[in-house]
Amino acid sequence: MEVNHTVYIGGKPTMNYVLAVATQFKDGTPTVMIKARGRSISKAVDVALIVQDRFVENTKVQGIGIVTEELTDEGGQPTKVSSIEIIIGKV
């Protein structure tokens, strides 16, 4: 499935990301990918559910992918970080 619009979840308040996703749908985007790593994963799930239940009618989670990414920390050592991709789209 090709998704052209992605919202990356970070340290901002949850509603900022909810509004970013809702804006994508209001602009006519059929699907939006929500991506997060590490501690932001739970916020990504919250964003997807809030968008689906309260902000944009006729949307549904179409797919969820989870992976472990290997990143390099500040000291140059490899470290593993979990990440999630949630695809939400119009029904």
Secondary structure, 3 states (H helix, E strand, C coil): CCCCEEEECCCCCHHHHHHHHHHHHHCCCCEEEEEEEHHHHHHHHHHHHHHHHHHCCCEEEEEEEEEEEEEECCCCCEEEEEEEEEEEEEC
